[in-house]
Amino acid sequence: MLYKAIVCCRAGMGSSMFLKIKADQVIAENSLPIKTVHGNMDTLIDFNGDLVITMSDLSEELQGKMPYVIGIDRVADKNEIKEKLEKFLNDIE
Amino acid sequence: MSLNYTSSELIQIGVPARNWEEAIRLSAEPLVKHGICLPEYVDDMVLNVIEHGPYIVLTDNLAVPHGRAETGALKTTISVGILKDPVEFGNKTNDPVRVVICMSALDGEKYMHMLGWLATILEDRGIIEGLANAENTDKVLELLQHK
């Protein structure tokens, strides 16, 4: 099973691309069964995947509206991203 | 490699910002001065924070302001502002900010490479700490060439 994740921030510009790069690094290094796409608030509405990866401020708003939301506090922190992705995989499997 | 993305005239030490908006505007000044973006693009960096919040404080001590390319980015480059005193952006986990990296970015391959480069550099907290304490532009360039 390959889970589909969308990475987004409010504006859909640099920060979310930055987050996607870090998330993809973590996914590759740990061989996690997750594939990411980049998005913004507009594409989020039509997203039909399994997981939203975003900054923590936005994640609070999205809780309950999307299947599963991960909020990252420190975008450059691979350990935080890894822990939260692994928790997602544990919760969903 | 990193020299493609910044240069000594885009780096400032001891930026005397008193608040987050000054931190962005003063750190971005060299981008306008050297024709890398228009003043409107810097306005958009500030507007972005007003509209979307302080999420640009990507990790401890570090803000990465950026605007929408169409508002006036002319080249894909960063400026670096090392603040004289730490400034609060309102980010509850990563405040206060001591290092401001302003991105002028046109969409495209170079932008993606620049983000990848930044993502690698900024994963190392020692580099951000080193930037925050840098005493001259050479030290900043040296740290940014670390990877």
gemmi code that builds the backbone of each chain (N, CA, C; Angstrom):
import gemmi

chains = {
    "A": [
        ("MET", (0.860, -1.209, 0.000), (0.000, 0.000, 0.000), (0.886, 1.245, 0.000)),
        ("LEU", (0.614, 2.103, -0.965), (1.344, 3.371, -1.028), (0.362, 4.486, -0.676)),
        ("TYR", (0.657, 5.218, 0.385), (-0.249, 6.281, 0.810), (0.072, 7.572, 0.063)),
        ("LYS", (-0.998, 8.312, -0.214), (-0.828, 9.541, -0.986), (-0.955, 10.750, -0.056)),
        ("ALA", (0.061, 11.607, -0.087), (0.063, 12.782, 0.792), (0.142, 14.055, -0.038)),
        ("ILE", (-0.520, 15.104, 0.437), (-0.368, 16.414, -0.190), (0.380, 17.304, 0.800)),
        ("VAL", (1.367, 18.040, 0.295), (2.135, 18.956, 1.136), (1.714, 20.367, 0.767)),
        ("CYS", (1.258, 21.126, 1.743), (0.816, 22.480, 1.397), (1.033, 23.443, 2.549)),
        ("CYS", (1.008, 24.738, 2.218), (0.958, 25.773, 3.245), (-0.118, 26.757, 2.800)),
        ("ARG", (-0.323, 27.770, 3.575), (-1.414, 28.682, 3.244), (-1.220, 29.315, 1.880)),
        ("ALA", (-0.014, 29.745, 1.607), (0.204, 30.508, 0.383), (0.586, 29.613, -0.800)),
        ("GLY", (1.090, 28.425, -0.520), (1.465, 27.532, -1.617), (2.696, 27.978, -2.362)),
        ("MET", (3.624, 28.617, -1.650), (4.841, 29.091, -2.319), (6.053, 28.354, -1.761)),
        ("GLY", (7.044, 29.112, -1.368), (8.317, 28.508, -0.990), (8.282, 27.555, 0.185)),
        ("SER", (7.580, 27.927, 1.244), (7.680, 27.134, 2.465), (7.187, 25.711, 2.263)),
        ("SER", (6.117, 25.554, 1.504), (5.580, 24.210, 1.326), (6.457, 23.392, 0.381)),
        ("MET", (7.107, 24.038, -0.587), (8.067, 23.317, -1.430), (9.235, 22.833, -0.573)),
        ("PHE", (9.642, 23.706, 0.313), (10.718, 23.396, 1.245), (10.322, 22.182, 2.100)),
        ("LEU", (9.111, 22.219, 2.609), (8.610, 21.110, 3.426), (8.519, 19.821, 2.605)),
        ("LYS", (8.112, 19.943, 1.355), (8.017, 18.756, 0.495), (9.402, 18.125, 0.280)),
        ("ILE", (10.394, 18.972, 0.062), (11.758, 18.463, -0.135), (12.205, 17.671, 1.101)),
        ("LYS", (11.964, 18.262, 2.282), (12.379, 17.575, 3.512), (11.586, 16.287, 3.716)),
        ("ALA", (10.274, 16.351, 3.477), (9.440, 15.150, 3.664), (9.886, 14.051, 2.701)),
        ("ASP", (10.173, 14.421, 1.456), (10.620, 13.425, 0.478), (11.952, 12.804, 0.884)),
        ("GLN", (12.837, 13.611, 1.467), (14.123, 13.075, 1.949), (13.882, 12.047, 3.047)),
        ("VAL", (13.006, 12.401, 3.995), (12.713, 11.491, 5.109), (12.075, 10.202, 4.583)),
        ("ILE", (11.152, 10.344, 3.649), (10.457, 9.181, 3.078), (11.455, 8.261, 2.360)),
        ("ALA", (12.365, 8.856, 1.596), (13.345, 8.059, 0.856), (14.323, 7.370, 1.812)),
        ("GLU", (14.833, 8.132, 2.778), (15.839, 7.576, 3.695), (15.284, 6.431, 4.532)),
        ("ASN", (13.994, 6.480, 4.826), (13.397, 5.468, 5.693), (12.492, 4.496, 4.943)),
        ("SER", (12.489, 4.608, 3.616), (11.659, 3.745, 2.766), (10.198, 3.687, 3.247)),
        ("LEU", (9.634, 4.834, 3.541), (8.241, 4.875, 3.998), (7.310, 4.772, 2.781)),
        ("PRO", (6.187, 4.080, 2.923), (5.276, 3.881, 1.790), (4.362, 5.088, 1.568)),
        ("ILE", (4.961, 6.230, 1.289), (4.186, 7.469, 1.118), (4.697, 8.182, -0.129)),
        ("LYS", (3.760, 8.672, -0.924), (4.138, 9.479, -2.088), (3.525, 10.858, -1.912)),
        ("THR", (4.329, 11.906, -2.115), (3.810, 13.255, -1.879), (3.561, 14.008, -3.177)),
        ("VAL", (2.579, 14.890, -3.128), (2.399, 15.894, -4.183), (2.385, 17.255, -3.502)),
        ("HIS", (2.695, 18.307, -4.282), (2.682, 19.653, -3.733), (1.338, 20.302, -4.031)),
        ("GLY", (0.818, 21.050, -3.074), (-0.469, 21.700, -3.323), (-0.591, 23.019, -2.585)),
        ("ASN", (-1.763, 23.605, -2.676), (-2.063, 24.824, -1.921), (-3.492, 24.712, -1.393)),
        ("MET", (-3.989, 25.767, -0.806), (-5.318, 25.713, -0.196), (-6.404, 25.373, -1.222)),
        ("ASP", (-6.200, 25.777, -2.475), (-7.214, 25.507, -3.510), (-7.221, 24.032, -3.917)),
        ("THR", (-6.026, 23.472, -4.142), (-5.981, 22.070, -4.569), (-6.332, 21.128, -3.413)),
        ("LEU", (-6.171, 21.616, -2.193), (-6.475, 20.814, -1.013), (-7.945, 20.385, -0.995)),
        ("ILE", (-8.802, 21.254, -1.446), (-10.248, 20.973, -1.420), (-10.581, 19.719, -2.227)),
        ("ASP", (-9.882, 19.530, -3.342), (-10.175, 18.393, -4.214), (-9.294, 17.174, -3.926)),
        ("PHE", (-8.440, 17.276, -2.932), (-7.489, 16.200, -2.668), (-8.219, 14.973, -2.115)),
        ("ASN", (-7.945, 13.807, -2.706), (-8.637, 12.602, -2.232), (-7.657, 11.546, -1.715)),
        ("GLY", (-6.478, 11.992, -1.273), (-5.480, 11.050, -0.755), (-5.666, 10.775, 0.723)),
        ("ASP", (-4.602, 10.344, 1.357), (-4.685, 9.838, 2.721), (-4.206, 10.810, 3.789)),
        ("LEU", (-3.356, 11.749, 3.387), (-2.622, 12.514, 4.399), (-2.345, 13.936, 3.906)),
        ("VAL", (-2.482, 14.895, 4.825), (-2.063, 16.269, 4.541), (-0.856, 16.573, 5.418)),
        ("ILE", (0.227, 17.037, 4.802), (1.415, 17.448, 5.555), (1.532, 18.956, 5.418)),
        ("THR", (1.521, 19.660, 6.559), (1.533, 21.119, 6.483), (2.231, 21.699, 7.713)),
        ("MET", (2.263, 23.028, 7.783), (2.837, 23.682, 8.952), (1.822, 23.615, 10.097)),
        ("SER", (2.328, 23.646, 11.333), (1.447, 23.373, 12.465), (0.314, 24.392, 12.593)),
        ("ASP", (0.553, 25.642, 12.210), (-0.522, 26.631, 12.355), (-1.746, 26.258, 11.511)),
        ("LEU", (-1.476, 25.770, 10.321), (-2.566, 25.403, 9.422), (-3.190, 24.062, 9.816)),
        ("SER", (-2.372, 23.185, 10.358), (-2.875, 21.849, 10.690), (-3.990, 21.933, 11.726)),
        ("GLU", (-3.886, 22.904, 12.639), (-4.918, 23.045, 13.670), (-6.275, 23.337, 13.035)),
        ("GLU", (-6.261, 24.160, 12.000), (-7.509, 24.500, 11.312), (-8.073, 23.331, 10.524)),
        ("LEU", (-7.175, 22.499, 10.003), (-7.622, 21.434, 9.096), (-8.057, 20.164, 9.816)),
        ("GLN", (-7.724, 20.057, 11.119), (-8.084, 18.845, 11.856), (-9.583, 18.599, 11.740)),
        ("GLY", (-9.946, 17.382, 11.409), (-11.358, 17.038, 11.300), (-11.933, 17.271, 9.922)),
        ("LYS", (-11.281, 18.130, 9.140), (-11.788, 18.411, 7.801), (-11.149, 17.514, 6.745)),
        ("MET", (-9.998, 16.973, 7.079), (-9.275, 16.109, 6.146), (-9.063, 14.759, 6.838)),
        ("PRO", (-8.819, 13.689, 6.061), (-8.687, 12.356, 6.656), (-7.623, 12.299, 7.767)),
        ("TYR", (-6.453, 12.851, 7.508), (-5.376, 12.801, 8.506), (-4.463, 13.991, 8.234)),
        ("VAL", (-4.148, 14.735, 9.266), (-3.344, 15.946, 9.084), (-2.121, 15.900, 9.994)),
        ("ILE", (-0.975, 16.164, 9.404), (0.259, 16.288, 10.184), (0.693, 17.747, 10.149)),
        ("GLY", (0.964, 18.316, 11.313), (1.479, 19.687, 11.380), (2.923, 19.669, 11.816)),
        ("ILE", (3.771, 20.331, 11.055), (5.201, 20.352, 11.359), (5.566, 21.716, 11.952)),
        ("ASP", (6.228, 21.703, 13.105), (6.670, 22.953, 13.728), (7.960, 23.458, 13.104)),
        ("ARG", (8.924, 22.534, 12.962), (10.233, 22.927, 12.439), (10.443, 22.220, 11.110)),
        ("VAL", (10.280, 22.995, 10.053), (10.270, 22.434, 8.702), (11.613, 21.797, 8.348)),
        ("ALA", (12.687, 22.298, 8.962), (14.009, 21.771, 8.626), (14.386, 20.574, 9.494)),
        ("ASP", (13.481, 20.163, 10.390), (13.818, 19.122, 11.349), (13.346, 17.748, 10.861)),
        ("LYS", (14.273, 16.984, 10.325), (13.919, 15.677, 9.771), (13.398, 14.720, 10.832)),
        ("ASN", (13.914, 14.823, 12.056), (13.451, 13.916, 13.105), (11.979, 14.125, 13.404)),
        ("GLU", (11.591, 15.408, 13.484), (10.176, 15.688, 13.744), (9.304, 15.137, 12.615)),
        ("ILE", (9.735, 15.344, 11.383), (8.952, 14.866, 10.235), (8.865, 13.340, 10.271)),
        ("LYS", (9.986, 12.700, 10.551), (10.022, 11.240, 10.589), (9.071, 10.694, 11.664)),
        ("GLU", (9.157, 11.265, 12.861), (8.289, 10.809, 13.956), (6.815, 10.922, 13.586)),
        ("LYS", (6.462, 12.041, 12.978), (5.043, 12.271, 12.682), (4.563, 11.399, 11.518)),
        ("LEU", (5.435, 11.149, 10.541), (5.047, 10.250, 9.442), (4.908, 8.822, 9.960)),
        ("GLU", (5.802, 8.418, 10.850), (5.715, 7.057, 11.394), (4.471, 6.886, 12.259)),
        ("LYS", (4.115, 7.940, 12.976), (2.886, 7.877, 13.776), (1.674, 7.723, 12.853)),
        ("PHE", (1.687, 8.462, 11.750), (0.597, 8.329, 10.769), (0.489, 6.881, 10.292)),
        ("LEU", (1.620, 6.285, 9.929), (1.606, 4.912, 9.417), (1.120, 3.930, 10.489)),
        ("ASN", (1.533, 4.165, 11.740), (1.072, 3.310, 12.833), (-0.430, 3.446, 13.047)),
        ("ASP", (-0.898, 4.688, 13.013), (-2.323, 4.947, 13.269), (-3.211, 4.343, 12.198)),
        ("ILE", (-2.737, 4.375, 10.963), (-3.603, 4.021, 9.851), (-3.562, 2.524, 9.544)),
        ("GLU", (-2.457, 1.869, 9.972), (-2.321, 0.457, 9.582), (-2.917, -0.499, 10.612)),
    ],
    "B": [
        ("MET", (28.832, 25.968, -5.283), (27.440, 25.867, -5.727), (26.600, 26.979, -5.123)),
        ("SER", (26.777, 27.173, -3.792), (25.947, 28.163, -3.126), (26.226, 29.578, -3.627)),
        ("LEU", (27.393, 29.797, -4.191), (27.716, 31.133, -4.690), (26.746, 31.569, -5.785)),
        ("ASN", (26.119, 30.587, -6.426), (25.112, 30.933, -7.422), (23.888, 31.599, -6.805)),
        ("TYR", (23.724, 31.410, -5.522), (22.481, 31.842, -4.901), (22.604, 33.093, -4.054)),
        ("THR", (23.838, 33.477, -3.714), (23.998, 34.730, -2.988), (25.424, 35.232, -3.201)),
        ("SER", (25.705, 36.418, -2.714), (27.059, 36.973, -2.834), (27.222, 38.026, -1.749)),
        ("SER", (28.459, 38.453, -1.518), (28.754, 39.263, -0.333), (27.937, 40.554, -0.270)),
        ("GLU", (27.613, 41.150, -1.451), (26.864, 42.413, -1.383), (25.402, 42.207, -0.973)),
        ("LEU", (24.985, 40.946, -0.892), (23.601, 40.658, -0.485), (23.511, 40.232, 0.982)),
        ("ILE", (24.654, 40.281, 1.651), (24.712, 39.833, 3.046), (24.934, 41.031, 3.964)),
        ("GLN", (24.144, 41.118, 5.024), (24.301, 42.208, 5.985), (24.413, 41.634, 7.403)),
        ("ILE", (25.335, 42.203, 8.159), (25.541, 41.794, 9.556), (25.066, 42.941, 10.449)),
        ("GLY", (24.447, 42.591, 11.577), (24.030, 43.634, 12.530), (22.862, 44.467, 12.046)),
        ("VAL", (21.917, 43.837, 11.380), (20.733, 44.554, 10.872), (19.911, 45.085, 12.065)),
        ("PRO", (19.705, 46.408, 12.109), (19.101, 47.000, 13.311), (17.573, 46.981, 13.296)),
        ("ALA", (16.980, 45.817, 13.103), (15.520, 45.722, 13.021), (14.908, 45.737, 14.412)),
        ("ARG", (13.801, 46.474, 14.549), (13.119, 46.536, 15.850), (11.877, 45.645, 15.888)),
        ("ASN", (11.447, 45.192, 14.715), (10.270, 44.313, 14.678), (10.356, 43.449, 13.420)),
        ("TRP", (9.408, 42.524, 13.257), (9.504, 41.553, 12.162), (9.446, 42.221, 10.787)),
        ("GLU", (8.628, 43.273, 10.675), (8.510, 43.906, 9.359), (9.818, 44.586, 8.962)),
        ("GLU", (10.438, 45.267, 9.923), (11.746, 45.867, 9.639), (12.783, 44.789, 9.329)),
        ("ALA", (12.676, 43.670, 10.040), (13.632, 42.576, 9.799), (13.549, 42.126, 8.341)),
        ("ILE", (12.327, 42.013, 7.824), (12.163, 41.605, 6.424), (12.630, 42.724, 5.489)),
        ("ARG", (12.142, 43.930, 5.720), (12.430, 45.022, 4.774), (13.925, 45.352, 4.722)),
        ("LEU", (14.564, 45.403, 5.876), (15.993, 45.742, 5.898), (16.824, 44.596, 5.296)),
        ("SER", (16.461, 43.369, 5.611), (17.229, 42.231, 5.083), (17.064, 42.092, 3.578)),
        ("ALA", (15.922, 42.544, 3.066), (15.650, 42.418, 1.630), (16.176, 43.596, 0.816)),
        ("GLU", (16.581, 44.670, 1.495), (17.025, 45.881, 0.792), (18.051, 45.636, -0.313)),
        ("PRO", (19.083, 44.805, -0.052), (20.088, 44.590, -1.113), (19.509, 43.936, -2.371)),
        ("LEU", (18.428, 43.183, -2.206), (17.814, 42.548, -3.389), (17.278, 43.617, -4.338)),
        ("VAL", (16.683, 44.652, -3.762), (16.140, 45.747, -4.579), (17.293, 46.576, -5.151)),
        ("LYS", (18.247, 46.873, -4.293), (19.385, 47.706, -4.692), (20.153, 47.094, -5.866)),
        ("HIS", (20.247, 45.778, -5.887), (21.026, 45.115, -6.936), (20.163, 44.537, -8.052)),
        ("GLY", (18.932, 45.005, -8.125), (18.086, 44.644, -9.264), (17.635, 43.195, -9.290)),
        ("ILE", (17.540, 42.581, -8.116), (17.128, 41.175, -8.067), (15.620, 41.047, -7.907)),
        ("CYS", (15.034, 42.044, -7.255), (13.566, 42.091, -7.234), (13.128, 43.545, -7.159)),
        ("LEU", (11.845, 43.766, -7.421), (11.266, 45.105, -7.327), (10.828, 45.373, -5.885)),
        ("PRO", (10.688, 46.657, -5.521), (10.196, 46.967, -4.166), (8.849, 46.310, -3.881)),
        ("GLU", (8.034, 46.164, -4.905), (6.704, 45.552, -4.714), (6.820, 44.093, -4.245)),
        ("TYR", (7.890, 43.439, -4.681), (8.085, 42.054, -4.248), (8.363, 42.008, -2.741)),
        ("VAL", (9.114, 42.998, -2.249), (9.392, 43.063, -0.805), (8.088, 43.362, -0.048)),
        ("ASP", (7.261, 44.251, -0.611), (5.947, 44.498, 0.003), (5.161, 43.190, 0.113)),
        ("ASP", (5.285, 42.363, -0.916), (4.539, 41.103, -0.918), (5.067, 40.126, 0.136)),
        ("MET", (6.389, 40.192, 0.410), (6.951, 39.366, 1.500), (6.274, 39.729, 2.822)),
        ("VAL", (6.099, 41.037, 3.037), (5.479, 41.511, 4.282), (3.998, 41.136, 4.301)),
        ("LEU", (3.335, 41.370, 3.164), (1.909, 41.049, 3.048), (1.652, 39.567, 3.310)),
        ("ASN", (2.561, 38.749, 2.816), (2.441, 37.300, 2.990), (2.346, 36.933, 4.478)),
        ("VAL", (3.154, 37.596, 5.300), (3.128, 37.310, 6.742), (1.845, 37.857, 7.366)),
        ("ILE", (1.424, 39.031, 6.908), (0.182, 39.609, 7.449), (-1.001, 38.697, 7.111)),
        ("GLU", (-1.008, 38.193, 5.884), (-2.148, 37.376, 5.450), (-2.095, 35.941, 5.968)),
        ("HIS", (-0.896, 35.373, 5.994), (-0.803, 33.939, 6.262), (-0.136, 33.595, 7.591)),
        ("GLY", (0.345, 34.593, 8.307), (0.949, 34.323, 9.611), (2.441, 34.046, 9.526)),
        ("PRO", (3.051, 33.846, 10.707), (4.520, 33.771, 10.794), (5.066, 32.379, 10.491)),
        ("TYR", (4.449, 31.662, 9.548), (4.919, 30.312, 9.244), (6.269, 30.334, 8.524)),
        ("ILE", (6.682, 31.515, 8.036), (7.984, 31.615, 7.361), (9.162, 31.458, 8.334)),
        ("VAL", (8.865, 31.434, 9.631), (9.921, 31.107, 10.602), (10.030, 29.579, 10.591)),
        ("LEU", (10.874, 29.080, 9.685), (10.854, 27.657, 9.339), (11.456, 26.765, 10.409)),
        ("THR", (12.372, 27.332, 11.173), (12.968, 26.552, 12.256), (13.525, 27.531, 13.282)),
        ("ASP", (14.083, 27.038, 14.381), (14.568, 27.926, 15.429), (15.478, 29.008, 14.858)),
        ("ASN", (15.206, 30.234, 15.222), (16.076, 31.383, 14.877), (16.006, 31.865, 13.436)),
        ("LEU", (15.273, 31.164, 12.578), (15.389, 31.449, 11.143), (14.061, 31.791, 10.473)),
        ("ALA", (14.032, 32.944, 9.795), (12.876, 33.284, 8.953), (13.309, 33.291, 7.485)),
        ("VAL", (12.429, 32.796, 6.628), (12.711, 32.775, 5.187), (11.547, 33.478, 4.454)),
        ("PRO", (11.570, 34.818, 4.450), (10.498, 35.546, 3.761), (10.583, 35.353, 2.244)),
        ("HIS", (9.424, 35.287, 1.620), (9.358, 35.210, 0.164), (8.011, 35.742, -0.281)),
        ("GLY", (7.953, 36.171, -1.529), (6.698, 36.695, -2.060), (6.270, 35.911, -3.282)),
        ("ARG", (5.190, 36.365, -3.924), (4.762, 35.722, -5.169), (5.589, 36.281, -6.328)),
        ("ALA", (6.128, 35.396, -7.124), (7.049, 35.795, -8.196), (6.472, 36.929, -9.052)),
        ("GLU", (5.185, 36.852, -9.316), (4.578, 37.816, -10.246), (4.522, 39.239, -9.678)),
        ("THR", (4.769, 39.385, -8.372), (4.761, 40.735, -7.813), (6.075, 41.470, -8.067)),
        ("GLY", (7.097, 40.766, -8.592), (8.305, 41.504, -8.943), (9.634, 40.817, -8.687)),
        ("ALA", (9.654, 39.495, -8.685), (10.943, 38.795, -8.620), (11.579, 38.849, -10.007)),
        ("LEU", (12.856, 39.236, -10.069), (13.541, 39.339, -11.361), (14.598, 38.248, -11.518)),
        ("LYS", (15.168, 37.820, -10.408), (16.179, 36.763, -10.433), (15.940, 35.815, -9.254)),
        ("THR", (16.542, 34.647, -9.325), (16.407, 33.653, -8.260), (17.665, 33.680, -7.402)),
        ("THR", (17.564, 34.361, -6.266), (18.724, 34.619, -5.417), (18.237, 34.867, -3.979)),
        ("ILE", (19.134, 34.736, -3.015), (18.773, 35.091, -1.633), (19.642, 36.234, -1.115)),
        ("SER", (19.052, 36.999, -0.192), (19.857, 37.910, 0.619), (19.825, 37.379, 2.050)),
        ("VAL", (20.844, 37.750, 2.824), (20.932, 37.254, 4.201), (21.070, 38.440, 5.142)),
        ("GLY", (20.184, 38.507, 6.129), (20.288, 39.535, 7.168), (20.518, 38.875, 8.518)),
        ("ILE", (21.649, 39.198, 9.136), (21.897, 38.729, 10.502), (21.476, 39.872, 11.419)),
        ("LEU", (20.468, 39.639, 12.251), (19.886, 40.721, 13.037), (20.788, 41.100, 14.210)),
        ("LYS", (20.808, 42.394, 14.495), (21.585, 42.886, 15.641), (21.007, 42.309, 16.930)),
        ("ASP", (19.678, 42.388, 17.066), (18.993, 41.812, 18.225), (17.892, 40.879, 17.736)),
        ("PRO", (17.612, 39.808, 18.489), (16.545, 38.876, 18.095), (15.191, 39.594, 18.014)),
        ("VAL", (14.357, 39.148, 17.073), (13.059, 39.784, 16.839), (11.962, 38.716, 16.881)),
        ("GLU", (10.833, 39.059, 17.497), (9.688, 38.145, 17.541), (8.857, 38.282, 16.266)),
        ("PHE", (8.570, 37.140, 15.638), (7.676, 37.136, 14.479), (6.271, 36.669, 14.862)),
        ("GLY", (6.142, 36.122, 16.072), (4.841, 35.584, 16.487), (4.708, 34.100, 16.220)),
        ("ASN", (5.834, 33.437, 15.965), (5.816, 31.989, 15.742), (6.085, 31.295, 17.073)),
        ("LYS", (5.088, 30.531, 17.566), (5.194, 30.083, 18.957), (6.300, 29.063, 19.198)),
        ("THR", (6.701, 28.282, 18.188), (7.767, 27.308, 18.450), (9.159, 27.823, 18.108)),
        ("ASN", (9.287, 28.677, 17.104), (10.629, 28.970, 16.572), (11.171, 30.364, 16.863)),
        ("ASP", (10.344, 31.227, 17.445), (10.816, 32.561, 17.816), (11.875, 32.485, 18.901)),
        ("PRO", (12.706, 33.503, 19.086), (12.828, 34.691, 18.238), (13.744, 34.428, 17.044)),
        ("VAL", (13.666, 35.323, 16.086), (14.443, 35.182, 14.860), (15.737, 35.973, 14.952)),
        ("ARG", (16.809, 35.333, 14.530), (18.111, 36.024, 14.506), (18.685, 36.079, 13.092)),
        ("VAL", (18.195, 35.187, 12.220), (18.710, 35.115, 10.847), (17.532, 35.220, 9.882)),
        ("VAL", (17.650, 36.134, 8.895), (16.583, 36.306, 7.910), (17.161, 36.039, 6.521)),
        ("ILE", (16.639, 35.015, 5.868), (17.074, 34.700, 4.503), (15.918, 35.044, 3.565)),
        ("CYS", (16.078, 36.127, 2.809), (15.005, 36.579, 1.910), (15.202, 35.922, 0.549)),
        ("MET", (14.155, 35.242, 0.083), (14.243, 34.570, -1.221), (13.545, 35.397, -2.278)),
        ("SER", (14.286, 35.760, -3.310), (13.648, 36.242, -4.528), (13.637, 35.050, -5.463)),
        ("ALA", (12.454, 34.675, -5.946), (12.391, 33.417, -6.679), (11.476, 33.492, -7.887)),
        ("LEU", (12.039, 33.162, -9.020), (11.233, 32.915, -10.212), (10.958, 31.420, -10.232)),
        ("ASP", (9.774, 31.044, -10.673), (9.483, 29.609, -10.755), (10.454, 28.964, -11.730)),
        ("GLY", (10.767, 27.715, -11.482), (11.625, 27.024, -12.434), (12.681, 26.197, -11.762)),
        ("GLU", (13.538, 25.637, -12.588), (14.494, 24.653, -12.121), (15.484, 25.225, -11.113)),
        ("LYS", (15.944, 26.464, -11.388), (16.928, 27.045, -10.483), (16.323, 27.245, -9.087)),
        ("TYR", (15.043, 27.633, -9.062), (14.344, 27.817, -7.795), (14.294, 26.498, -7.026)),
        ("MET", (13.967, 25.413, -7.727), (13.897, 24.117, -7.058), (15.271, 23.711, -6.521)),
        ("HIS", (16.302, 23.980, -7.312), (17.658, 23.675, -6.842), (18.011, 24.509, -5.614)),
        ("MET", (17.612, 25.786, -5.655), (17.925, 26.662, -4.532), (17.219, 26.182, -3.266)),
        ("LEU", (15.960, 25.787, -3.386), (15.231, 25.282, -2.221), (15.878, 24.006, -1.679)),
        ("GLY", (16.309, 23.141, -2.585), (16.964, 21.906, -2.164), (18.254, 22.200, -1.415)),
        ("TRP", (18.982, 23.160, -1.950), (20.237, 23.578, -1.313), (19.967, 24.149, 0.074)),
        ("LEU", (19.005, 25.049, 0.163), (18.653, 25.650, 1.452), (18.177, 24.582, 2.437)),
        ("ALA", (17.369, 23.657, 1.934), (16.813, 22.614, 2.798), (17.935, 21.780, 3.407)),
        ("THR", (18.969, 21.530, 2.639), (20.103, 20.746, 3.145), (20.901, 21.533, 4.168)),
        ("ILE", (21.182, 22.780, 3.841), (21.976, 23.627, 4.739), (21.274, 23.832, 6.081)),
        ("LEU", (19.970, 24.100, 6.015), (19.278, 24.555, 7.208), (18.880, 23.433, 8.149)),
        ("GLU", (19.122, 22.218, 7.696), (18.867, 21.078, 8.542), (19.919, 21.025, 9.663)),
        ("ASP", (21.017, 21.668, 9.430), (22.119, 21.665, 10.389), (21.979, 22.880, 11.312)),
        ("ARG", (21.551, 22.616, 12.547), (21.341, 23.725, 13.483), (22.621, 24.491, 13.745)),
        ("GLY", (23.738, 23.789, 13.640), (25.027, 24.437, 13.854), (25.266, 25.541, 12.836)),
        ("ILE", (24.764, 25.348, 11.626), (24.950, 26.370, 10.599), (24.118, 27.610, 10.923)),
        ("ILE", (22.875, 27.400, 11.354), (22.036, 28.557, 11.687), (22.623, 29.306, 12.887)),
        ("GLU", (23.081, 28.535, 13.864), (23.722, 29.144, 15.033), (24.968, 29.932, 14.595)),
        ("GLY", (25.734, 29.330, 13.701), (26.923, 30.000, 13.175), (26.566, 31.277, 12.432)),
        ("LEU", (25.503, 31.223, 11.640), (25.061, 32.424, 10.915), (24.657, 33.514, 11.906)),
        ("ALA", (23.894, 33.110, 12.938), (23.404, 34.084, 13.920), (24.559, 34.811, 14.599)),
        ("ASN", (25.688, 34.110, 14.755), (26.830, 34.697, 15.455), (27.937, 35.194, 14.516)),
        ("ALA", (27.676, 35.157, 13.229), (28.717, 35.544, 12.263), (29.083, 37.018, 12.431)),
        ("GLU", (30.363, 37.278, 12.345), (30.817, 38.655, 12.558), (31.143, 39.367, 11.259)),
        ("ASN", (31.194, 38.633, 10.167), (31.451, 39.284, 8.879), (30.845, 38.469, 7.733)),
        ("THR", (30.800, 39.076, 6.562), (30.132, 38.431, 5.425), (30.901, 37.198, 4.951)),
        ("ASP", (32.216, 37.215, 5.100), (32.998, 36.044, 4.691), (32.588, 34.803, 5.475)),
        ("LYS", (32.335, 35.014, 6.765), (31.931, 33.894, 7.614), (30.575, 33.346, 7.132)),
        ("VAL", (29.673, 34.255, 6.777), (28.356, 33.832, 6.283), (28.518, 33.025, 4.997)),
        ("LEU", (29.313, 33.532, 4.082), (29.535, 32.816, 2.817), (30.159, 31.449, 3.060)),
        ("GLU", (31.098, 31.418, 3.984), (31.770, 30.150, 4.300), (30.752, 29.121, 4.822)),
        ("LEU", (29.873, 29.574, 5.722), (28.864, 28.659, 6.283), (27.898, 28.188, 5.210)),
        ("LEU", (27.546, 29.086, 4.312), (26.577, 28.723, 3.269), (27.198, 27.803, 2.220)),
        ("GLN", (28.504, 27.760, 2.181), (29.170, 26.848, 1.248), (29.515, 25.518, 1.889)),
        ("HIS", (29.038, 25.374, 3.129), (29.399, 24.201, 3.922), (29.066, 22.897, 3.207)),
        ("LYS", (27.897, 22.874, 2.572), (27.457, 21.633, 1.930), (27.699, 21.691, 0.430)),
    ],
}
model = gemmi.Model(1)
for chain_id, residues in chains.items():
    chain = gemmi.Chain(chain_id)
    for i, (resn, *xyz) in enumerate(residues, 1):
        res = gemmi.Residue()
        res.name, res.seqid = resn, gemmi.SeqId(i, " ")
        for name, pos in zip(("N", "CA", "C"), xyz):
            atom = gemmi.Atom()
            atom.name, atom.element = name, gemmi.Element(name[0])
            atom.pos, atom.b_iso = gemmi.Position(*pos), 0.0
            res.add_atom(atom)
        chain.add_residue(res)
    model.add_chain(chain)
structure = gemmi.Structure()
structure.add_model(model)
structure.setup_entities()
